[in-house]
Each structure stands twice: as structure tokens, then as C-alpha cells.
Amino acid sequence: MNRRLLVLLAAALMVSCGGGSSSTPTTPTPPATTPPPSGGGNPQTATITIGSDGRVSPSTVTIAPGGRVTMINNHNTPHDMNSDPHPEHTQCPELNQWGFLSPGQQRTSGNLNAARTCGFHDHNRENDTGLHGRVVIQ
């Protein structure tokens, strides 16, 4: 009989120490998260507009390597936008994809992969500094 009493006491202790189910709900612990990096770096895209005044704005943009730049012609005359130097246009051939833009047209450059600074201008107005600018890839 002592043995039976010991087994019953042991069973009762196991239930009271967490061996049974709990009637109090528990709140799950959320998984640990890693905060996003701060700073973010340079954007992958940028837009340059030839305004109604016939000037580019902004005249300098900065993008991350691999990024692209869109040129929009909001001027009332066409423009032939190309990479420096004039007339070879060899500094950043990716910018030459802008090419000839009629009023209201826009085009996006190729991917600018190498870190560097690219100058650009209007091929037909190479001395018009209002149509000169830079794309900085970094």
C-alpha cells in the first residue's frame, strides 16, 4: 500500500509542476528581425529634364553603379543628347542611347556599371552650356 501511495503522490506532483496542460494562454515570442541598413546609398535611377527654357535640370545627378538615367525633352525644339567629348561621344556610350529627342519625347540610358563621372551635351548645340551636365556613378 505504501508503494501505491508513493506512485499516486509522484503522479500528483508531476501534474502540478507542469506535467499537465495549462489553462493560461501564453503569448508567442516574435522572431528576431534585422533592421534595414541605414543610409541606403545612391538611387538606381535618375531623371534629367530639358525644360521649356531649353536648359537641363538638374545638371548633375548621382546614381549607384548599374543604374540608368532618363532624359525628358520638355522644350519646344528637338535635342540630340550624347556623352562627352564632342563630337566622338565616347566617354560614356551608355548615355548615347538618349540620342535625338523630339519635343515631348524621353529615353533612358543604358546601365552605367562603372564608377565614374560622365559628361553630356547636345550634339547640335555643343557650346550651349545650359545643355551640359554630368552623371556621377558611385
Buried (B, 14 or more C-beta within 10 A) or exposed (E): EEEEEEEEEEEEEEEEEEEEEEEEEEEEEEEEEEEEEEEEEBEEEBEBBBEEEBBBEEBEBBBBBEBBBBBBBBBEEBBBBBBBEBEEBEBBEBBBBBBBBEEEBBBBBBEBEEEEBBBBBBBBBBEBEBBBBBBBBE
